[in-house]
Amino acid sequence: MCVGMAAKVVGVKDGMAVIDASGARREVSAELIENLEPGEFVMVHAGTAIARITEDDQSETEHILELL
């Protein structure tokens, strides 16, 4: 099973994004998402931001992971 991680974008530069996922920051590829901006939320899989999501999506994902 593959699991994506919801995260907030805190910075974008040269096709890479710094994300914050529940307090953990890491750098991921942002090549698949056009015009990504800090403050937006993304779904991350295998070191790549694969989709732009809403803040509600992020909150729901975080809640579900807490239940696990």
Backbone bond lengths (Angstrom), bond angles and torsions (degrees), N, CA, C in turn:
res aa  C-N    CA-C-N  psi(-1)  N-CA   C-N-CA  omega(-1)  CA-C   N-CA-C  phi
1 M - - - 1.442 - - 1.528 108.95 -
2 C 1.308 116.95 138.81 1.456 122.59 177.16 1.520 109.32 -105.33
3 V 1.313 116.24 139.37 1.454 120.61 -179.54 1.519 109.10 -126.01
4 G 1.325 115.88 129.69 1.455 121.01 174.18 1.512 108.97 -90.66
5 M 1.310 116.10 159.74 1.447 122.25 -178.68 1.526 108.18 -120.43
6 A 1.318 117.55 128.08 1.455 121.71 176.37 1.526 108.75 -82.48
7 A 1.338 116.66 139.83 1.457 119.88 -177.22 1.519 111.02 -153.86
8 K 1.326 114.79 156.53 1.461 121.79 176.21 1.521 108.89 -96.16
9 V 1.314 116.02 135.31 1.464 121.41 178.38 1.532 108.27 -80.70
10 V 1.333 116.31 126.53 1.466 120.01 178.38 1.526 112.34 -109.50
11 G 1.327 117.14 -12.86 1.458 120.66 177.21 1.514 111.17 -167.90
12 V 1.329 115.69 150.19 1.467 121.13 178.72 1.521 108.73 -138.41
13 K 1.350 116.21 132.85 1.459 120.14 178.63 1.526 109.26 -160.97
14 D 1.325 116.05 130.69 1.463 122.31 173.74 1.525 113.59 52.16
15 G 1.330 117.09 45.84 1.457 120.81 176.76 1.510 115.61 77.03
16 M 1.323 116.96 7.16 1.459 121.63 178.23 1.532 108.83 -121.25
17 A 1.317 115.80 150.71 1.464 120.95 177.78 1.523 109.17 -126.70
18 V 1.321 116.09 140.70 1.454 121.28 169.54 1.523 105.15 -94.82
19 I 1.332 115.56 126.53 1.458 120.50 -177.87 1.522 110.36 -118.21
20 D 1.318 114.85 157.29 1.463 122.49 174.27 1.515 106.83 -120.22
21 A 1.314 116.20 115.02 1.464 122.14 178.66 1.524 108.19 -117.48
22 S 1.317 116.06 100.39 1.473 121.66 -179.62 1.524 111.99 55.84
23 G 1.315 116.94 38.57 1.456 121.93 177.48 1.523 115.12 93.68
24 A 1.309 117.97 -12.86 1.460 121.60 178.27 1.519 108.91 -95.08
25 R 1.323 116.48 125.07 1.464 121.03 179.64 1.514 110.42 -102.37
26 R 1.341 114.46 141.16 1.463 119.85 175.34 1.518 109.05 -155.11
27 E 1.306 115.59 164.36 1.454 121.46 179.79 1.525 108.85 -101.84
28 V 1.341 115.60 133.81 1.463 121.26 179.97 1.524 109.10 -133.90
29 S 1.317 116.04 161.67 1.458 120.68 175.31 1.524 109.55 -70.57
30 A 1.334 116.06 137.77 1.469 121.90 177.22 1.528 110.15 -116.94
31 E 1.314 117.56 16.61 1.461 122.67 -174.75 1.530 113.95 -63.17
32 L 1.334 118.18 -26.53 1.460 120.24 -175.60 1.531 113.78 -84.00
33 I 1.334 117.62 -10.46 1.465 120.43 -175.54 1.525 109.81 -118.90
34 E 1.321 115.74 118.51 1.462 120.63 -179.40 1.521 111.30 -75.45
35 N 1.323 116.11 143.38 1.458 123.91 172.97 1.529 113.62 54.55
36 L 1.308 117.01 39.51 1.459 121.64 178.37 1.522 109.19 -70.48
37 E 1.324 116.38 135.35 1.460 122.31 -176.25 1.527 110.61 -125.76
38 P 1.344 117.28 149.83 1.466 120.54 172.87 1.532 109.77 -56.66
39 G 1.327 115.27 141.92 1.455 121.26 -178.79 1.517 113.17 99.18
40 E 1.337 116.70 -18.28 1.464 120.08 177.34 1.526 109.40 -81.51
41 F 1.336 114.78 164.87 1.455 121.24 178.90 1.520 109.24 -113.15
42 V 1.333 115.62 144.75 1.457 121.43 -178.76 1.518 110.38 -136.77
43 M 1.332 114.78 158.67 1.456 121.76 169.81 1.528 105.72 -98.91
44 V 1.326 116.42 129.83 1.463 122.45 -176.27 1.523 109.29 -115.69
45 H 1.334 115.02 134.12 1.464 120.68 175.79 1.529 108.37 -142.28
46 A 1.310 115.51 131.01 1.467 122.21 176.13 1.534 112.31 53.83
47 G 1.339 116.09 41.80 1.459 120.07 175.91 1.517 115.26 77.29
48 T 1.342 117.04 15.01 1.462 121.41 -178.36 1.522 109.93 -134.26
49 A 1.335 116.13 132.36 1.463 120.35 172.00 1.526 106.19 -72.80
50 I 1.344 116.92 116.94 1.460 119.87 -172.43 1.523 113.45 -104.70
51 A 1.341 117.80 -17.19 1.459 119.57 -178.82 1.519 110.39 -159.82
52 R 1.297 115.99 144.97 1.460 122.61 172.40 1.534 106.11 -81.04
53 I 1.348 117.84 134.51 1.456 122.10 178.62 1.524 109.20 -129.00
54 T 1.332 116.32 170.96 1.459 120.57 178.89 1.527 109.92 -89.63
55 E 1.312 115.93 165.53 1.463 120.60 176.28 1.533 109.93 -63.23
56 D 1.338 117.23 -35.29 1.466 120.86 176.75 1.525 110.91 -62.87
57 D 1.338 116.93 -41.29 1.468 120.83 176.82 1.525 110.06 -59.71
58 Q 1.322 116.21 -43.45 1.459 121.59 -178.43 1.528 110.01 -63.72
59 S 1.328 117.12 -45.21 1.466 121.34 -179.51 1.525 111.37 -62.66
60 E 1.327 116.38 -42.53 1.464 120.74 179.32 1.526 111.02 -64.58
61 T 1.321 117.01 -42.28 1.471 121.26 178.83 1.524 110.28 -62.25
62 E 1.332 116.70 -44.71 1.463 120.96 179.69 1.527 110.69 -61.77
63 H 1.332 116.90 -41.69 1.463 121.23 178.89 1.529 111.37 -62.43
64 I 1.317 116.96 -44.94 1.465 121.31 -179.95 1.531 110.53 -62.65
65 L 1.332 117.08 -41.93 1.464 119.79 179.67 1.533 111.38 -65.36
66 E 1.334 117.30 -33.93 1.461 120.36 177.02 1.521 110.90 -64.65
67 L 1.329 117.19 -34.51 1.465 120.81 179.40 1.524 112.26 -69.46
68 L 1.322 116.44 -24.86 1.463 118.95 178.73 1.502 110.13 -75.96
